[in-house]
Amino acid sequence: MNSALVLGNGVSRLDLDLTVCQNSMPIYGCNALYRDFTPDVLVATDGPISKSIQESGYSKQHRFYTRTPLPNQGAIQIPNNWKGWSSGPIAAAYACYDEHEVIYLCGFDMGGVNGHFNNVYADTEFYKQSNDKPTFSGNWARQLIQLGQQYPDVCFVRLIGNTTAEIPELDRMKNLKHMPISHFIGRINNSGEL
């Protein structure tokens, strides 16, 4: 099966060894992920972090998508059909565009931790503080549902960890399944593939 892993930056993704995962499938990621790990594809939609990524030279060496590419920095403009979408759903959209049949979504926690902001990069540049309220996730859910409708033959698998919120709206996404992160890790570690 032609699989890909799409990483949001919810805390649950810290359970994964990304190097092991990348040996099994391409990885699509968002925003500040590039600080710690080089995915196969990186997406950033917010202006300040996108500008910082491009000015770092990252986009000249790696596949990077953004709304506002700077001249001569190698970034690729996100098409208008995903205008207004957030980085995570756009990263998943590129995995669909690249014709992956199974797309694992990890770190798409879409909720808070004990009522606080749930993000690996909390308390760092361009991010909220860890004691801030969670980011509203309704747009992400709506965008994923639209993506599922646009790509009905793709199987989406949302990996569930201790910090992953239950999102009832996602039940409308007929081609979405859920899997415990521990199950995913066990399969990757034992066979190198899913």
PyMOL CGO cylinders between C-alpha atoms (Angstrom):
from pymol import cmd
from pymol.cgo import CYLINDER

trace = [
    CYLINDER, 0.00, 0.00, 0.00, 1.32, 3.46, -0.93, 0.3, 1, 1, 1, 1, 1, 1,
    CYLINDER, 1.32, 3.46, -0.93, 1.30, 5.26, 2.45, 0.3, 1, 1, 1, 1, 1, 1,
    CYLINDER, 1.30, 5.26, 2.45, 2.36, 8.65, 3.80, 0.3, 1, 1, 1, 1, 1, 1,
    CYLINDER, 2.36, 8.65, 3.80, 2.56, 10.16, 7.27, 0.3, 1, 1, 1, 1, 1, 1,
    CYLINDER, 2.56, 10.16, 7.27, 1.29, 13.72, 7.79, 0.3, 1, 1, 1, 1, 1, 1,
    CYLINDER, 1.29, 13.72, 7.79, 2.39, 15.42, 10.99, 0.3, 1, 1, 1, 1, 1, 1,
    CYLINDER, 2.39, 15.42, 10.99, 0.52, 18.10, 12.83, 0.3, 1, 1, 1, 1, 1, 1,
    CYLINDER, 0.52, 18.10, 12.83, 2.32, 19.59, 15.80, 0.3, 1, 1, 1, 1, 1, 1,
    CYLINDER, 2.32, 19.59, 15.80, 0.06, 18.32, 18.57, 0.3, 1, 1, 1, 1, 1, 1,
    CYLINDER, 0.06, 18.32, 18.57, 1.91, 16.84, 21.53, 0.3, 1, 1, 1, 1, 1, 1,
    CYLINDER, 1.91, 16.84, 21.53, 0.86, 13.27, 20.66, 0.3, 1, 1, 1, 1, 1, 1,
    CYLINDER, 0.86, 13.27, 20.66, 3.34, 13.17, 17.79, 0.3, 1, 1, 1, 1, 1, 1,
    CYLINDER, 3.34, 13.17, 17.79, 6.23, 13.19, 20.26, 0.3, 1, 1, 1, 1, 1, 1,
    CYLINDER, 6.23, 13.19, 20.26, 5.59, 9.47, 20.72, 0.3, 1, 1, 1, 1, 1, 1,
    CYLINDER, 5.59, 9.47, 20.72, 6.92, 8.76, 17.20, 0.3, 1, 1, 1, 1, 1, 1,
    CYLINDER, 6.92, 8.76, 17.20, 10.52, 8.18, 16.20, 0.3, 1, 1, 1, 1, 1, 1,
    CYLINDER, 10.52, 8.18, 16.20, 10.37, 10.16, 12.97, 0.3, 1, 1, 1, 1, 1, 1,
    CYLINDER, 10.37, 10.16, 12.97, 13.57, 8.65, 11.56, 0.3, 1, 1, 1, 1, 1, 1,
    CYLINDER, 13.57, 8.65, 11.56, 12.08, 5.14, 11.84, 0.3, 1, 1, 1, 1, 1, 1,
    CYLINDER, 12.08, 5.14, 11.84, 8.85, 6.37, 10.24, 0.3, 1, 1, 1, 1, 1, 1,
    CYLINDER, 8.85, 6.37, 10.24, 10.70, 8.08, 7.38, 0.3, 1, 1, 1, 1, 1, 1,
    CYLINDER, 10.70, 8.08, 7.38, 12.38, 4.77, 6.55, 0.3, 1, 1, 1, 1, 1, 1,
    CYLINDER, 12.38, 4.77, 6.55, 8.89, 3.37, 5.91, 0.3, 1, 1, 1, 1, 1, 1,
    CYLINDER, 8.89, 3.37, 5.91, 7.06, 6.21, 4.17, 0.3, 1, 1, 1, 1, 1, 1,
    CYLINDER, 7.06, 6.21, 4.17, 7.32, 9.86, 3.11, 0.3, 1, 1, 1, 1, 1, 1,
    CYLINDER, 7.32, 9.86, 3.11, 6.58, 12.44, 5.81, 0.3, 1, 1, 1, 1, 1, 1,
    CYLINDER, 6.58, 12.44, 5.81, 4.67, 15.68, 5.29, 0.3, 1, 1, 1, 1, 1, 1,
    CYLINDER, 4.67, 15.68, 5.29, 4.91, 18.26, 8.05, 0.3, 1, 1, 1, 1, 1, 1,
    CYLINDER, 4.91, 18.26, 8.05, 4.05, 21.75, 9.15, 0.3, 1, 1, 1, 1, 1, 1,
    CYLINDER, 4.05, 21.75, 9.15, 5.60, 24.97, 10.33, 0.3, 1, 1, 1, 1, 1, 1,
    CYLINDER, 5.60, 24.97, 10.33, 8.36, 24.65, 12.95, 0.3, 1, 1, 1, 1, 1, 1,
    CYLINDER, 8.36, 24.65, 12.95, 8.88, 20.91, 12.39, 0.3, 1, 1, 1, 1, 1, 1,
    CYLINDER, 8.88, 20.91, 12.39, 11.88, 21.88, 10.26, 0.3, 1, 1, 1, 1, 1, 1,
    CYLINDER, 11.88, 21.88, 10.26, 13.68, 23.02, 13.44, 0.3, 1, 1, 1, 1, 1, 1,
    CYLINDER, 13.68, 23.02, 13.44, 14.00, 19.40, 14.61, 0.3, 1, 1, 1, 1, 1, 1,
    CYLINDER, 14.00, 19.40, 14.61, 13.44, 17.19, 11.58, 0.3, 1, 1, 1, 1, 1, 1,
    CYLINDER, 13.44, 17.19, 11.58, 13.49, 17.43, 7.78, 0.3, 1, 1, 1, 1, 1, 1,
    CYLINDER, 13.49, 17.43, 7.78, 10.27, 16.03, 6.33, 0.3, 1, 1, 1, 1, 1, 1,
    CYLINDER, 10.27, 16.03, 6.33, 9.88, 15.18, 2.65, 0.3, 1, 1, 1, 1, 1, 1,
    CYLINDER, 9.88, 15.18, 2.65, 7.40, 18.07, 2.35, 0.3, 1, 1, 1, 1, 1, 1,
    CYLINDER, 7.40, 18.07, 2.35, 6.93, 21.08, 4.63, 0.3, 1, 1, 1, 1, 1, 1,
    CYLINDER, 6.93, 21.08, 4.63, 3.95, 23.48, 4.61, 0.3, 1, 1, 1, 1, 1, 1,
    CYLINDER, 3.95, 23.48, 4.61, 3.59, 26.81, 6.42, 0.3, 1, 1, 1, 1, 1, 1,
    CYLINDER, 3.59, 26.81, 6.42, 0.68, 29.16, 5.82, 0.3, 1, 1, 1, 1, 1, 1,
    CYLINDER, 0.68, 29.16, 5.82, 1.23, 31.83, 8.49, 0.3, 1, 1, 1, 1, 1, 1,
    CYLINDER, 1.23, 31.83, 8.49, 3.28, 34.75, 7.18, 0.3, 1, 1, 1, 1, 1, 1,
    CYLINDER, 3.28, 34.75, 7.18, 5.86, 35.24, 9.95, 0.3, 1, 1, 1, 1, 1, 1,
    CYLINDER, 5.86, 35.24, 9.95, 6.95, 31.61, 10.25, 0.3, 1, 1, 1, 1, 1, 1,
    CYLINDER, 6.95, 31.61, 10.25, 6.86, 31.13, 6.48, 0.3, 1, 1, 1, 1, 1, 1,
    CYLINDER, 6.86, 31.13, 6.48, 9.14, 34.12, 6.04, 0.3, 1, 1, 1, 1, 1, 1,
    CYLINDER, 9.14, 34.12, 6.04, 11.51, 32.80, 8.72, 0.3, 1, 1, 1, 1, 1, 1,
    CYLINDER, 11.51, 32.80, 8.72, 11.67, 29.36, 7.06, 0.3, 1, 1, 1, 1, 1, 1,
    CYLINDER, 11.67, 29.36, 7.06, 12.48, 30.91, 3.70, 0.3, 1, 1, 1, 1, 1, 1,
    CYLINDER, 12.48, 30.91, 3.70, 15.07, 33.31, 5.12, 0.3, 1, 1, 1, 1, 1, 1,
    CYLINDER, 15.07, 33.31, 5.12, 16.78, 30.37, 6.86, 0.3, 1, 1, 1, 1, 1, 1,
    CYLINDER, 16.78, 30.37, 6.86, 17.60, 28.89, 3.44, 0.3, 1, 1, 1, 1, 1, 1,
    CYLINDER, 17.60, 28.89, 3.44, 15.48, 25.78, 4.12, 0.3, 1, 1, 1, 1, 1, 1,
    CYLINDER, 15.48, 25.78, 4.12, 13.21, 26.33, 1.11, 0.3, 1, 1, 1, 1, 1, 1,
    CYLINDER, 13.21, 26.33, 1.11, 16.16, 26.42, -1.30, 0.3, 1, 1, 1, 1, 1, 1,
    CYLINDER, 16.16, 26.42, -1.30, 17.13, 22.87, -0.27, 0.3, 1, 1, 1, 1, 1, 1,
    CYLINDER, 17.13, 22.87, -0.27, 13.77, 21.22, 0.48, 0.3, 1, 1, 1, 1, 1, 1,
    CYLINDER, 13.77, 21.22, 0.48, 10.22, 20.96, -0.87, 0.3, 1, 1, 1, 1, 1, 1,
    CYLINDER, 10.22, 20.96, -0.87, 8.38, 23.79, 0.90, 0.3, 1, 1, 1, 1, 1, 1,
    CYLINDER, 8.38, 23.79, 0.90, 4.91, 25.23, 0.22, 0.3, 1, 1, 1, 1, 1, 1,
    CYLINDER, 4.91, 25.23, 0.22, 3.51, 28.53, 1.43, 0.3, 1, 1, 1, 1, 1, 1,
    CYLINDER, 3.51, 28.53, 1.43, 0.96, 31.19, 0.57, 0.3, 1, 1, 1, 1, 1, 1,
    CYLINDER, 0.96, 31.19, 0.57, 3.56, 33.90, -0.01, 0.3, 1, 1, 1, 1, 1, 1,
    CYLINDER, 3.56, 33.90, -0.01, 6.84, 32.71, -1.52, 0.3, 1, 1, 1, 1, 1, 1,
    CYLINDER, 6.84, 32.71, -1.52, 9.69, 35.19, -1.25, 0.3, 1, 1, 1, 1, 1, 1,
    CYLINDER, 9.69, 35.19, -1.25, 11.59, 35.86, -4.49, 0.3, 1, 1, 1, 1, 1, 1,
    CYLINDER, 11.59, 35.86, -4.49, 14.42, 33.44, -5.27, 0.3, 1, 1, 1, 1, 1, 1,
    CYLINDER, 14.42, 33.44, -5.27, 14.00, 31.40, -2.07, 0.3, 1, 1, 1, 1, 1, 1,
    CYLINDER, 14.00, 31.40, -2.07, 12.75, 28.16, -3.66, 0.3, 1, 1, 1, 1, 1, 1,
    CYLINDER, 12.75, 28.16, -3.66, 9.34, 28.11, -1.97, 0.3, 1, 1, 1, 1, 1, 1,
    CYLINDER, 9.34, 28.11, -1.97, 6.32, 26.93, -3.97, 0.3, 1, 1, 1, 1, 1, 1,
    CYLINDER, 6.32, 26.93, -3.97, 3.00, 28.79, -3.82, 0.3, 1, 1, 1, 1, 1, 1,
    CYLINDER, 3.00, 28.79, -3.82, -0.02, 26.92, -2.48, 0.3, 1, 1, 1, 1, 1, 1,
    CYLINDER, -0.02, 26.92, -2.48, -2.74, 26.80, -5.16, 0.3, 1, 1, 1, 1, 1, 1,
    CYLINDER, -2.74, 26.80, -5.16, -5.94, 28.82, -4.83, 0.3, 1, 1, 1, 1, 1, 1,
    CYLINDER, -5.94, 28.82, -4.83, -8.12, 25.71, -4.35, 0.3, 1, 1, 1, 1, 1, 1,
    CYLINDER, -8.12, 25.71, -4.35, -6.63, 25.44, -0.84, 0.3, 1, 1, 1, 1, 1, 1,
    CYLINDER, -6.63, 25.44, -0.84, -6.75, 29.18, -0.19, 0.3, 1, 1, 1, 1, 1, 1,
    CYLINDER, -6.75, 29.18, -0.19, -7.57, 29.88, 3.44, 0.3, 1, 1, 1, 1, 1, 1,
    CYLINDER, -7.57, 29.88, 3.44, -6.75, 26.36, 4.60, 0.3, 1, 1, 1, 1, 1, 1,
    CYLINDER, -6.75, 26.36, 4.60, -4.45, 25.67, 7.53, 0.3, 1, 1, 1, 1, 1, 1,
    CYLINDER, -4.45, 25.67, 7.53, -1.00, 24.09, 7.25, 0.3, 1, 1, 1, 1, 1, 1,
    CYLINDER, -1.00, 24.09, 7.25, -1.97, 20.59, 8.50, 0.3, 1, 1, 1, 1, 1, 1,
    CYLINDER, -1.97, 20.59, 8.50, -4.88, 20.04, 6.11, 0.3, 1, 1, 1, 1, 1, 1,
    CYLINDER, -4.88, 20.04, 6.11, -2.78, 21.43, 3.24, 0.3, 1, 1, 1, 1, 1, 1,
    CYLINDER, -2.78, 21.43, 3.24, 0.04, 19.02, 4.09, 0.3, 1, 1, 1, 1, 1, 1,
    CYLINDER, 0.04, 19.02, 4.09, -2.54, 16.20, 3.96, 0.3, 1, 1, 1, 1, 1, 1,
    CYLINDER, -2.54, 16.20, 3.96, -3.81, 17.60, 0.65, 0.3, 1, 1, 1, 1, 1, 1,
    CYLINDER, -3.81, 17.60, 0.65, -0.30, 17.40, -0.84, 0.3, 1, 1, 1, 1, 1, 1,
    CYLINDER, -0.30, 17.40, -0.84, -0.06, 13.78, 0.31, 0.3, 1, 1, 1, 1, 1, 1,
    CYLINDER, -0.06, 13.78, 0.31, -3.29, 13.14, -1.62, 0.3, 1, 1, 1, 1, 1, 1,
    CYLINDER, -3.29, 13.14, -1.62, -2.01, 15.07, -4.62, 0.3, 1, 1, 1, 1, 1, 1,
    CYLINDER, -2.01, 15.07, -4.62, 1.11, 12.88, -4.56, 0.3, 1, 1, 1, 1, 1, 1,
    CYLINDER, 1.11, 12.88, -4.56, -1.22, 9.87, -4.95, 0.3, 1, 1, 1, 1, 1, 1,
    CYLINDER, -1.22, 9.87, -4.95, -0.75, 8.19, -1.58, 0.3, 1, 1, 1, 1, 1, 1,
    CYLINDER, -0.75, 8.19, -1.58, -3.53, 5.69, -0.95, 0.3, 1, 1, 1, 1, 1, 1,
    CYLINDER, -3.53, 5.69, -0.95, -3.30, 5.61, 2.86, 0.3, 1, 1, 1, 1, 1, 1,
    CYLINDER, -3.30, 5.61, 2.86, -2.53, 8.78, 4.79, 0.3, 1, 1, 1, 1, 1, 1,
    CYLINDER, -2.53, 8.78, 4.79, -1.75, 8.60, 8.50, 0.3, 1, 1, 1, 1, 1, 1,
    CYLINDER, -1.75, 8.60, 8.50, -2.46, 11.80, 10.43, 0.3, 1, 1, 1, 1, 1, 1,
    CYLINDER, -2.46, 11.80, 10.43, -0.41, 12.17, 13.61, 0.3, 1, 1, 1, 1, 1, 1,
    CYLINDER, -0.41, 12.17, 13.61, -0.32, 15.16, 15.92, 0.3, 1, 1, 1, 1, 1, 1,
    CYLINDER, -0.32, 15.16, 15.92, -3.74, 16.27, 14.66, 0.3, 1, 1, 1, 1, 1, 1,
    CYLINDER, -3.74, 16.27, 14.66, -4.79, 16.47, 18.30, 0.3, 1, 1, 1, 1, 1, 1,
    CYLINDER, -4.79, 16.47, 18.30, -7.26, 19.31, 17.67, 0.3, 1, 1, 1, 1, 1, 1,
    CYLINDER, -7.26, 19.31, 17.67, -7.78, 20.16, 21.30, 0.3, 1, 1, 1, 1, 1, 1,
    CYLINDER, -7.78, 20.16, 21.30, -6.08, 21.26, 24.45, 0.3, 1, 1, 1, 1, 1, 1,
    CYLINDER, -6.08, 21.26, 24.45, -4.19, 19.52, 27.21, 0.3, 1, 1, 1, 1, 1, 1,
    CYLINDER, -4.19, 19.52, 27.21, -5.94, 20.22, 30.50, 0.3, 1, 1, 1, 1, 1, 1,
    CYLINDER, -5.94, 20.22, 30.50, -7.53, 23.29, 28.92, 0.3, 1, 1, 1, 1, 1, 1,
    CYLINDER, -7.53, 23.29, 28.92, -4.26, 24.65, 27.56, 0.3, 1, 1, 1, 1, 1, 1,
    CYLINDER, -4.26, 24.65, 27.56, -2.58, 25.09, 24.18, 0.3, 1, 1, 1, 1, 1, 1,
    CYLINDER, -2.58, 25.09, 24.18, -1.51, 21.73, 22.75, 0.3, 1, 1, 1, 1, 1, 1,
    CYLINDER, -1.51, 21.73, 22.75, 1.52, 22.18, 20.52, 0.3, 1, 1, 1, 1, 1, 1,
    CYLINDER, 1.52, 22.18, 20.52, 5.03, 20.78, 20.49, 0.3, 1, 1, 1, 1, 1, 1,
    CYLINDER, 5.03, 20.78, 20.49, 6.38, 24.29, 19.90, 0.3, 1, 1, 1, 1, 1, 1,
    CYLINDER, 6.38, 24.29, 19.90, 4.43, 26.13, 22.61, 0.3, 1, 1, 1, 1, 1, 1,
    CYLINDER, 4.43, 26.13, 22.61, 6.50, 28.86, 24.28, 0.3, 1, 1, 1, 1, 1, 1,
    CYLINDER, 6.50, 28.86, 24.28, 8.73, 29.31, 21.21, 0.3, 1, 1, 1, 1, 1, 1,
    CYLINDER, 8.73, 29.31, 21.21, 8.88, 31.98, 18.51, 0.3, 1, 1, 1, 1, 1, 1,
    CYLINDER, 8.88, 31.98, 18.51, 5.66, 32.27, 16.44, 0.3, 1, 1, 1, 1, 1, 1,
    CYLINDER, 5.66, 32.27, 16.44, 3.66, 30.11, 18.89, 0.3, 1, 1, 1, 1, 1, 1,
    CYLINDER, 3.66, 30.11, 18.89, 1.31, 30.69, 21.80, 0.3, 1, 1, 1, 1, 1, 1,
    CYLINDER, 1.31, 30.69, 21.80, 2.32, 30.06, 25.38, 0.3, 1, 1, 1, 1, 1, 1,
    CYLINDER, 2.32, 30.06, 25.38, 1.71, 26.61, 26.86, 0.3, 1, 1, 1, 1, 1, 1,
    CYLINDER, 1.71, 26.61, 26.86, -0.75, 28.05, 29.41, 0.3, 1, 1, 1, 1, 1, 1,
    CYLINDER, -0.75, 28.05, 29.41, -2.84, 29.80, 26.70, 0.3, 1, 1, 1, 1, 1, 1,
    CYLINDER, -2.84, 29.80, 26.70, -6.25, 28.49, 25.70, 0.3, 1, 1, 1, 1, 1, 1,
    CYLINDER, -6.25, 28.49, 25.70, -6.33, 25.83, 22.96, 0.3, 1, 1, 1, 1, 1, 1,
    CYLINDER, -6.33, 25.83, 22.96, -6.50, 26.96, 19.34, 0.3, 1, 1, 1, 1, 1, 1,
    CYLINDER, -6.50, 26.96, 19.34, -9.95, 26.64, 17.77, 0.3, 1, 1, 1, 1, 1, 1,
    CYLINDER, -9.95, 26.64, 17.77, -9.91, 23.47, 15.66, 0.3, 1, 1, 1, 1, 1, 1,
    CYLINDER, -9.91, 23.47, 15.66, -13.24, 23.70, 13.82, 0.3, 1, 1, 1, 1, 1, 1,
    CYLINDER, -13.24, 23.70, 13.82, -11.58, 24.96, 10.63, 0.3, 1, 1, 1, 1, 1, 1,
    CYLINDER, -11.58, 24.96, 10.63, -9.13, 22.03, 10.60, 0.3, 1, 1, 1, 1, 1, 1,
    CYLINDER, -9.13, 22.03, 10.60, -11.99, 19.53, 10.96, 0.3, 1, 1, 1, 1, 1, 1,
    CYLINDER, -11.99, 19.53, 10.96, -14.00, 21.21, 8.20, 0.3, 1, 1, 1, 1, 1, 1,
    CYLINDER, -14.00, 21.21, 8.20, -10.98, 21.26, 5.88, 0.3, 1, 1, 1, 1, 1, 1,
    CYLINDER, -10.98, 21.26, 5.88, -10.18, 17.58, 6.50, 0.3, 1, 1, 1, 1, 1, 1,
    CYLINDER, -10.18, 17.58, 6.50, -13.80, 16.65, 5.78, 0.3, 1, 1, 1, 1, 1, 1,
    CYLINDER, -13.80, 16.65, 5.78, -13.62, 18.58, 2.49, 0.3, 1, 1, 1, 1, 1, 1,
    CYLINDER, -13.62, 18.58, 2.49, -10.36, 16.82, 1.65, 0.3, 1, 1, 1, 1, 1, 1,
    CYLINDER, -10.36, 16.82, 1.65, -11.95, 13.44, 2.32, 0.3, 1, 1, 1, 1, 1, 1,
    CYLINDER, -11.95, 13.44, 2.32, -14.76, 14.35, -0.08, 0.3, 1, 1, 1, 1, 1, 1,
    CYLINDER, -14.76, 14.35, -0.08, -12.29, 15.50, -2.74, 0.3, 1, 1, 1, 1, 1, 1,
    CYLINDER, -12.29, 15.50, -2.74, -10.31, 12.25, -2.42, 0.3, 1, 1, 1, 1, 1, 1,
    CYLINDER, -10.31, 12.25, -2.42, -12.92, 9.56, -1.65, 0.3, 1, 1, 1, 1, 1, 1,
    CYLINDER, -12.92, 9.56, -1.65, -10.58, 6.70, -2.59, 0.3, 1, 1, 1, 1, 1, 1,
    CYLINDER, -10.58, 6.70, -2.59, -7.91, 7.74, -0.09, 0.3, 1, 1, 1, 1, 1, 1,
    CYLINDER, -7.91, 7.74, -0.09, -8.00, 6.09, 3.33, 0.3, 1, 1, 1, 1, 1, 1,
    CYLINDER, -8.00, 6.09, 3.33, -7.18, 8.56, 6.11, 0.3, 1, 1, 1, 1, 1, 1,
    CYLINDER, -7.18, 8.56, 6.11, -6.08, 7.15, 9.47, 0.3, 1, 1, 1, 1, 1, 1,
    CYLINDER, -6.08, 7.15, 9.47, -6.01, 9.54, 12.43, 0.3, 1, 1, 1, 1, 1, 1,
    CYLINDER, -6.01, 9.54, 12.43, -3.52, 8.33, 15.02, 0.3, 1, 1, 1, 1, 1, 1,
    CYLINDER, -3.52, 8.33, 15.02, -4.88, 8.69, 18.55, 0.3, 1, 1, 1, 1, 1, 1,
    CYLINDER, -4.88, 8.69, 18.55, -2.67, 9.45, 21.54, 0.3, 1, 1, 1, 1, 1, 1,
    CYLINDER, -2.67, 9.45, 21.54, -3.25, 10.61, 25.11, 0.3, 1, 1, 1, 1, 1, 1,
    CYLINDER, -3.25, 10.61, 25.11, -3.62, 14.25, 24.03, 0.3, 1, 1, 1, 1, 1, 1,
    CYLINDER, -3.62, 14.25, 24.03, -5.78, 13.67, 20.95, 0.3, 1, 1, 1, 1, 1, 1,
    CYLINDER, -5.78, 13.67, 20.95, -9.24, 15.21, 21.26, 0.3, 1, 1, 1, 1, 1, 1,
    CYLINDER, -9.24, 15.21, 21.26, -12.39, 13.43, 20.15, 0.3, 1, 1, 1, 1, 1, 1,
    CYLINDER, -12.39, 13.43, 20.15, -13.85, 15.45, 17.28, 0.3, 1, 1, 1, 1, 1, 1,
    CYLINDER, -13.85, 15.45, 17.28, -17.44, 14.29, 16.55, 0.3, 1, 1, 1, 1, 1, 1,
    CYLINDER, -17.44, 14.29, 16.55, -17.56, 16.31, 13.31, 0.3, 1, 1, 1, 1, 1, 1,
    CYLINDER, -17.56, 16.31, 13.31, -14.92, 14.01, 11.83, 0.3, 1, 1, 1, 1, 1, 1,
    CYLINDER, -14.92, 14.01, 11.83, -17.44, 11.16, 11.99, 0.3, 1, 1, 1, 1, 1, 1,
    CYLINDER, -17.44, 11.16, 11.99, -18.88, 12.68, 8.79, 0.3, 1, 1, 1, 1, 1, 1,
    CYLINDER, -18.88, 12.68, 8.79, -15.64, 11.77, 7.01, 0.3, 1, 1, 1, 1, 1, 1,
    CYLINDER, -15.64, 11.77, 7.01, -16.52, 8.35, 5.63, 0.3, 1, 1, 1, 1, 1, 1,
    CYLINDER, -16.52, 8.35, 5.63, -12.96, 7.50, 4.58, 0.3, 1, 1, 1, 1, 1, 1,
    CYLINDER, -12.96, 7.50, 4.58, -11.43, 8.27, 7.99, 0.3, 1, 1, 1, 1, 1, 1,
    CYLINDER, -11.43, 8.27, 7.99, -10.45, 5.60, 10.50, 0.3, 1, 1, 1, 1, 1, 1,
    CYLINDER, -10.45, 5.60, 10.50, -8.82, 5.88, 13.90, 0.3, 1, 1, 1, 1, 1, 1,
    CYLINDER, -8.82, 5.88, 13.90, -5.82, 3.92, 15.21, 0.3, 1, 1, 1, 1, 1, 1,
    CYLINDER, -5.82, 3.92, 15.21, -4.00, 4.14, 18.54, 0.3, 1, 1, 1, 1, 1, 1,
    CYLINDER, -4.00, 4.14, 18.54, -0.51, 5.56, 18.08, 0.3, 1, 1, 1, 1, 1, 1,
    CYLINDER, -0.51, 5.56, 18.08, 0.83, 2.60, 20.02, 0.3, 1, 1, 1, 1, 1, 1,
    CYLINDER, 0.83, 2.60, 20.02, -0.55, 0.24, 17.34, 0.3, 1, 1, 1, 1, 1, 1,
    CYLINDER, -0.55, 0.24, 17.34, 1.06, 2.30, 14.57, 0.3, 1, 1, 1, 1, 1, 1,
    CYLINDER, 1.06, 2.30, 14.57, 4.41, 2.35, 16.43, 0.3, 1, 1, 1, 1, 1, 1,
    CYLINDER, 4.41, 2.35, 16.43, 4.29, -1.40, 17.00, 0.3, 1, 1, 1, 1, 1, 1,
    CYLINDER, 4.29, -1.40, 17.00, 3.68, -2.11, 13.35, 0.3, 1, 1, 1, 1, 1, 1,
    CYLINDER, 3.68, -2.11, 13.35, 6.40, 0.31, 12.17, 0.3, 1, 1, 1, 1, 1, 1,
    CYLINDER, 6.40, 0.31, 12.17, 8.93, -1.10, 14.66, 0.3, 1, 1, 1, 1, 1, 1,
    CYLINDER, 8.93, -1.10, 14.66, 8.16, -4.74, 13.87, 0.3, 1, 1, 1, 1, 1, 1,
    CYLINDER, 8.16, -4.74, 13.87, 7.85, -4.67, 10.11, 0.3, 1, 1, 1, 1, 1, 1,
    CYLINDER, 7.85, -4.67, 10.11, 9.03, -1.27, 8.94, 0.3, 1, 1, 1, 1, 1, 1,
    CYLINDER, 9.03, -1.27, 8.94, 5.76, -0.79, 7.10, 0.3, 1, 1, 1, 1, 1, 1,
    CYLINDER, 5.76, -0.79, 7.10, 2.00, -0.77, 7.57, 0.3, 1, 1, 1, 1, 1, 1,
]
cmd.load_cgo(trace, "trace")
